[in-house]
Amino acid sequence: MALLCIDIGNTNIHFGIWMDKKWRVSWRARTVADKMADEYASLLRSFLRSDRLSFRHVSGVAISSVVPALNRTFNELVTRHIGVEPLFVTAHTRMGIGIEIDQPEQAGADRLVNAAAVVALYGAPAIVIDFGTATTFDVISGSNAYRGGAIAPGINLAHDALVRSAAQLHKIDLKAPPSPIGANTIHAMQSGIFLGYVGLIEGLVSRIKAAMTEDKPICVIATGGLASLFQQATPAID
């Protein structure tokens, strides 16, 4: 039997099947807040069928959601179409980490899951950078406690806002320019957006490490849909 994991983000929803002690398959779909449970069920059924699976193979469902408007939708999907009660990740979920922030109930499920995963896979202390609609920096202490972190606009969000607000600027490929001194508009935008974002990463990682005051080396892990953009762009990411 399989565990179905669902990560409901602001831009995309990820579905993954954990089966036989490994990830068997995963899929991604656009987040549409007003889509009905039956519509998502039809989509998920087709995903499963493409890998010769069905709802009958699913014995449990875990959901991490940062889109409250979809929680009821996915609860209905799981209970009615799969026939089990889903586990929604919250600050009260036992995940093998402590939570040391001012208001634990306000911690995003995605950030808590990141912290728990890093402790399980890499150990602590650590910093997790999750590149998505927002870019989050999550801090896990050497005692396996989630301590909070930082939230910045995602690079796509920054890019889109600039293009939308500046009449003479248009969309570009988000990559490093030949030089930080842009000799044309495209390279100047790539310098400001991409290299500027690298500077944001390096600056925040440096400041966060200094504030953590840990005796052991602090591992920096990148995750999220846009992590590959920065994997080779900075030594700040391990």
C-alpha positions as a printed Julia matrix, in Angstrom:
238×3 Matrix{Float64}:
   0.0    0.0     0.0
   1.06   3.59   -0.59
   1.21   6.91    1.2
  -0.01   9.82   -0.91
   1.71  13.1    -0.04
   0.24  16.38   -1.27
   2.08  19.7    -1.11
  -0.35  22.55   -1.82
   1.62  25.67   -2.7
   0.56  29.08   -3.93
   1.62  28.36   -7.51
   1.75  24.57   -7.85
   0.45  21.44   -6.15
   2.81  18.49   -5.91
   1.57  14.92   -5.53
   3.93  12.11   -4.56
   3.57   8.39   -3.88
   5.72   6.83   -1.14
   5.68   3.08   -1.68
   8.0    0.23   -0.73
  10.21   2.62    1.29
  10.93   4.93   -1.65
   9.35   7.65   -3.78
   7.73   5.79   -6.64
   6.38   8.7    -8.68
   5.42  12.36   -8.4
   3.35  14.85  -10.38
   2.77  18.58  -10.43
  -0.33  20.64  -11.26
  -1.27  24.31  -11.19
  -2.89  25.61   -8.02
  -6.44  26.71   -8.81
  -8.22  27.85   -5.67
 -11.76  27.6    -7.05
 -11.4   24.13   -8.58
 -13.78  21.59   -7.03
 -12.89  18.37   -5.23
 -14.26  16.23   -8.06
 -12.06  18.08  -10.56
  -8.93  17.5    -8.52
 -10.0   13.88   -7.99
 -10.28  13.38  -11.74
  -6.83  14.9   -12.24
  -5.27  12.77   -9.5
  -6.97   9.63  -10.81
  -5.43  10.21  -14.25
  -2.0   10.76  -12.68
  -2.27   7.49  -10.77
  -3.56   5.6   -13.8
  -0.54   6.75  -15.83
   1.64   4.76  -13.41
  -0.73   1.78  -13.16
  -2.01   2.87   -9.77
  -5.44   3.76   -8.43
  -7.07   5.15   -5.3
  -7.27   1.55   -4.03
  -3.48   1.51   -3.6
  -3.53   4.53   -1.24
  -3.73   3.67    2.46
  -2.88   7.09    3.9
  -2.69  10.75    2.88
  -0.52  13.53    4.32
  -1.12  17.12    3.23
   1.03  20.22    3.63
  -0.95  23.29    2.58
  -0.29  27.02    2.5
  -3.57  27.71    0.67
  -6.34  27.58    3.31
  -9.04  27.98    0.65
  -8.15  24.52   -0.7
  -8.0   22.64    2.61
 -11.7   21.84    2.62
 -11.55  20.85   -1.05
  -8.75  18.36   -0.5
 -10.31  17.03    2.68
 -13.42  16.24    0.63
 -11.33  14.71   -2.16
  -9.52  12.36    0.2
 -12.45  11.33    2.4
 -14.94  10.85   -0.44
 -12.79   9.48   -3.24
 -10.01   7.64   -1.37
 -11.93   6.78    1.79
  -9.37   7.77    4.44
  -8.92  10.73    6.77
  -6.06  12.98    5.61
  -3.37  14.24    7.95
  -2.96  18.0     7.56
   0.44  19.13    8.83
   0.24  21.76   11.59
   2.41  22.94   14.45
   0.78  20.19   16.55
   1.87  17.37   14.22
   4.62  15.16   15.64
   7.54  15.46   13.22
  10.62  14.97   15.37
  11.37  18.69   15.75
  10.71  21.32   18.38
   9.14  24.65   17.44
  10.72  27.69   19.08
   8.96  30.7    17.57
   6.64  33.32   19.06
   3.39  31.93   17.63
   3.81  28.28   16.56
   0.3   28.11   15.08
   1.34  30.7    12.47
   4.22  28.6    11.13
   3.59  27.57    7.53
   3.15  23.84    7.04
   5.67  23.93    4.18
   8.32  25.42    6.46
   7.72  22.86    9.2
   7.92  20.01    6.69
  11.18  21.42    5.33
  12.63  21.56    8.83
  11.55  18.0     9.66
  12.9   16.66    6.37
  16.3   18.28    6.81
  16.66  16.92   10.34
  15.77  13.43    9.09
  17.95  13.51    5.97
  20.92  15.75    6.82
  20.86  16.49   10.53
  21.08  19.83   12.31
  22.0   22.65   12.65
  20.85  23.69    9.21
  19.31  26.4     7.05
  16.74  25.42    4.42
  16.2   27.78    1.49
  12.94  27.01   -0.31
  12.68  28.7    -3.71
   9.03  29.08   -4.68
   6.48  31.87   -5.02
   8.22  33.23   -1.94
  11.77  32.34   -0.98
  11.92  31.2     2.62
  14.96  30.71    4.84
  14.2   28.26    7.65
  16.51  27.78   10.62
  16.92  24.52   12.53
  19.08  24.58   15.65
  21.53  21.92   16.74
  18.87  20.68   19.17
  16.49  19.96   16.25
  14.28  22.97   16.93
  12.65  25.09   14.24
  13.55  28.68   15.13
  11.9   30.65   12.32
  13.83  32.43    9.61
  13.15  34.88    6.79
  10.63  35.33    3.97
  11.52  37.17    0.75
   9.67  37.61   -2.55
  10.48  34.81   -4.97
  12.68  35.69   -7.94
   9.81  35.15  -10.4
   7.61  37.43   -8.32
  10.28  40.15   -8.31
  10.82  39.72  -12.06
   7.1   39.88  -12.88
   6.53  42.93  -10.65
   9.35  44.82  -12.37
   8.12  43.98  -15.87
   4.53  44.82  -14.97
   5.44  48.22  -13.51
   8.08  49.39  -16.02
   6.71  50.06  -19.51
  10.02  49.57  -21.35
  11.13  46.4   -19.59
  10.13  42.97  -20.85
  10.45  39.41  -19.59
  13.92  37.87  -19.71
  15.58  34.52  -19.07
  16.53  34.37  -15.41
  20.2   33.45  -15.54
  23.58  34.99  -14.82
  24.69  37.65  -17.33
  28.19  37.62  -18.91
  29.19  40.44  -16.56
  27.61  42.18  -13.56
  27.93  45.37  -15.6
  25.09  45.0   -18.09
  25.94  46.47  -21.5
  22.34  46.14  -22.69
  18.91  46.08  -21.1
  18.64  42.28  -20.93
  22.02  41.84  -19.28
  21.36  44.78  -16.95
  18.1   43.16  -15.83
  19.81  39.78  -15.41
  22.47  41.45  -13.3
  19.96  43.25  -11.1
  17.5   40.38  -10.75
  19.59  37.21  -10.87
  22.87  38.44   -9.37
  20.93  40.67   -7.0
  19.09  37.59   -5.81
  22.36  35.71   -5.37
  23.47  38.63   -3.2
  20.27  38.33   -1.18
  20.93  34.62   -0.63
  24.55  35.09    0.39
  23.81  38.08    2.6
  20.96  36.44    4.49
  22.77  33.12    4.9
  25.79  34.95    6.33
  23.67  37.0     8.75
  21.57  34.0     9.82
  24.65  31.87   10.48
  26.14  34.64   12.62
  22.92  34.87   14.63
  22.65  31.1    15.19
  25.82  30.85   17.34
  26.16  27.1    16.79
  29.29  25.13   17.67
  28.88  22.67   14.79
  29.01  23.43   11.03
  25.69  24.69    9.67
  24.47  22.91    6.54
  22.62  25.01    3.93
  20.09  23.06    1.83
  18.21  24.37   -1.22
  14.82  23.03   -2.26
  11.77  24.12   -4.22
  10.9   24.46   -7.88
  13.46  27.2    -8.57
  16.37  25.78   -6.56
  18.15  24.56   -9.69
  18.57  28.19  -10.81
  20.95  28.85   -7.94
  22.56  25.47   -7.36
  25.8   26.42   -9.12
  25.49  30.19   -8.69
  26.71  30.57   -5.12
  28.97  28.76   -2.65
  26.52  29.7     0.12
  24.45  26.59   -0.73
  25.93  23.23    0.25
